[in-house]
């Protein structure tokens, strides 16, 4: 688990194919708060990967075919910059939001609106994950914890402050770029609990209807 607060920007040294559709990424990671040990989890531009080889401030991780398909790691190449964050420990402070490193999909940057030292980034996603994106809610883009400003069907925007533009890869984004998107984990489970499949399961068990906003209001939760 991660917080979405990027520690440093690393650089991909090499990308190589291995057997079984696995890709090995070797990354130079200077400036990390905690360099990964063998077997440790690392968030690489929003994707949770496991360090399989560590040599000083350079580590290698493997990405299976599904990870490459569901994120932009399938398009990554040597020389690319990546956001890096160590996994969260019990004694660490939680300053962003809970980021699992389980990317929902690679979205597309529609436009970047710059205003002085800040900018607003618009991203397009599929209908399959648009349900989990709400104004003022949390979202992780390339592993960075951000707050949604606008949410319109399959497009949304986030605001980026100067420190985030300078300390992450988000300052390099341009229209047309791919970006890893992870919706808030709370939205995932809320959708599951409120969805039609949950309603059907409750009826089969004889436990009543699905949880609705009306029912929440009736019992004082809204």
N, C-alpha and C positions, 0 to 999 in steps of 0.2 A: 504494500500500500504506500501511496505517496501523497504529497500535499499540493502539487502543482506549482511549487516555488522552485524555479530552476536555479541550480547552484553554479553552473558554468556552461559555456558553449564548447563542445568538443568538435573534433574533426575526424571524419571517416578516413582511415588510412587505406583500407582495402575492402573489397567485397568479393567473396569467392563462393562458388557453388560446391556443395558437398552431396553425398549420396542421399537418396530419399527425398529430394526436393528441398533440402535444407540449405540455407545461405548463411555463411559466416561473415560477420561484420567485425572488423578490427578498428578500434576507436582510440584516438589520443584524447585523454581526459584530464588536462591540467586544471588545477584549481578546485577540484571537488573537495567538499567538506570531509567526506570519508571515501577514500578510494575503495572500490569493491574488492572483496576477497573472492576466492574461488567458490562458485555456487551462490554468490549473493545476487539479489535482484537489483537491476538498474533501470530507471525510466529513460528511454532513449527517444526523444521527441514524442513523448506520450505513450510509448509502447514498453510494457514490462518485459525485460529480457534477463536471462541468467548469464552471468560471467562464467565462461568455460575455460578461459586462460587469462592470467593476469601477469603482466611484466612491468613493474613500476607504475607509471601513470598511463599505460596502454593496456586495454583489455579487449578480449574477443567475446562475442556472444553469437548465439545461433538463432535464426528465425525460421520457423517451419513455413510450409507453403500457405497455410491458412492465415498466418500473421502477415505474410507478404501481400496476400490478396485483400485482407481487410484494412490494411493501412497503406501508407505511402512508402513503406520500407521496400516494397517490390520495385520501386523506382529509384532507390537511393544509389549513389555511386561514390567512388573514391573522390575525396576533396570536398564533399558536402559537409556543411555545418549541422550539428545536432544539439538539441537541448538535453542536458543531463541532470538527473536528480537521484540521490541515494534513497534507498527504501526507508520508510518511517520506522523509528524505534519507539518503544513505550515511553521513554523519557523525553522524547522530542516534543516541542510545541507544535500545535496544529494551527497554522496561520492562513492557509489557503482553504481548500476543501478536500474531502476524501477523493483521491484519484486512484483508480485501480490499475491503470496502465493497460486496460482492456479496450482498445480503440473500437468504436462502433463502425466507423468507415472513414475513408479519406474524402473530405469535402473539397470544394473548389473556391478559391478566393475570387470574388466577383470584382471588387474594387477596393482601393485603399484611399481613404479621404484624409489628407494631412492638414493639420491646423496648428501651426507653430511647431512646438516640440512634441505634440501628441498626435495620435491618428485614430481613425475609426476604420475598422476592417469589416467588410461585408463578406459573408461566406454562404455558399449554396450547398445544401445537403439533399439527400433523397427523402421521399415521404416516409420511408421506413424508420427514420430516426427523428424526423421533425417534431413528432409528438412530445419528445423529451426535452425540448428547448423552449424556455419561457422567459419573458422579459423579467429582468432583475434576478434571474436564476443563475446558478453556477454552471460553467462549462470548461472543459480542458481542451485547448488547441495546441497541438504539438507539445503536449505536456505542461502547458502553462495554465494555471488557474485564473479564469477571467469571469467577469460578470456580463451577462447578456444585456444589451441595451434595447435593441429592437428585435421583434420576432414576427415575421410575416410568412406564413405557410412554410415554404422550403428555403427561406432566406432569413438570415439573422445578422446582427452586428454586435461587435464588442469594441470597447474603448481601450486604448493602450497608452499608459503613462510613459514619460521619458525613460525612467529607470528600467522598465520592462523592455522597451525598444532597444536600449543599449546592452542589456544583460542577457538577451535571448536572441533567437533567430527570427523573431517576429518582425524586427526592424528591416529584414531583408525581403519581406514578402512583396510580391507584385500581383496584379490581376492575372488570373490564369494558373497560379501556383496551386499545388495540392497541399492540403493541410490535414493532419490527423485530428479527428473529432471524437471526444468521449463525453456523452451526456452524463449528468449527475446521477450517481448510483441510486439515489432516492427516487428519482423519476422512473427508473427502470422497474423498481419493485412496486411503485404506486400504479404504474400502467398494468403490471401483471395482476395486482389485486383487484383493480377496477375493470379489467377486461372481460370480454364475453366468455373466455375459457374458464375464468374463475367462477363466473355465474353458473355455468353448466356444471362444474365440479361441485359447487355448493348444493345445487338441486339434487344431484345424484346422491350426495351424503345426507340430504334432508336437513341441511343447516340453514335454510333460508336464502334470501336473495343476496345479490352482490352488494358490496359496500358502495354507497353513492354519496354525492355531496349533500343531497337532501337528508339522508340518514345521519350523516355527520352533524348537520345543522340541528337536527331534531334532538340529538343527545349533547348539544352544547360545544361541539368541537370547532364550529365555524362562527 
